[in-house]
């Protein structure tokens, strides 16, 4: 096996783990308040990241004021916003629906690049955005969906997952605006630390107001938190960066197609959710859109 192919395999395994966070969020959200779950996730992952940094002989870099603001935005959007909104979304919609919608991330990042950074999307990116939109529409308004296509609770869940995708797109774009790129391990450590600090205050406020009293530290929910913290958060990081260092950017980007596939397969296998024809159609649109977004050249003004 060539080094490049091995890298793509590692990136694909990393994306399979990221897709599993949809199912983990479904299990967690049934018993634990989302902000508290986010606190627990980062509190468990952060010591592992610090241990890895010590093992690799790395230190946290010093950053300027502008980069500090951007890093805070990234942590708020990617480490807190994505996790909280995804947990909220899968409590209202099925995990299979959420997994397909989460797969629109590359197209959403391309759209935000055009809207916020002034990048001119080429034909492939326009098609990718259109296909991703069609995939979400197929899932949201499928006539054979549970509760009907007009079920407001389900539609609200899909909207929350879309908001989570938007947060992750902001995370990606903010990273492009840093004055200098940060080492991957240091970046992950900072995002975990920022996520812990930014989620602790709302979690404490909700607990004080009584909104967090419904949280129950059941065995399945805590197993979901432990899994989310140590497997996708830490393990997914290690697999992705180990793989991306061995292969091209296009090959690494193509590995993201495994995110919705993993989420859909695990939703059926672990949660026992039925996969309907309209979900397969939506998945097909999203996958083609992801491939187009991954292989499209970026054009700047």
Secondary structure by P-SEA (a helix, b strand, c coil): ccaaaaaaaaaaaaaaaaaaaaaaaaaaaacccaaaaaaaaaaaaaaaaaaaaaaacccbbbbcaaaaaaaaaaaaccccaaaaaaaaaaacccaaaaaaaacaaaaaaaaaaaacccccccaaaaaaaaaaaaaaaaaaccccccccccaaaaaaaaaaaaaaaaaaaaaaaaaaaccccccaaaaaaaaaaaaaaaaaaaaaaaaaacccccccccaaaaaaaaaaacccaaaaaaaaaaaaacccaaaaaaaccaaaaaaaaaaaacccccccaaaaaaaaaaaaaaaaaaabbbbcc
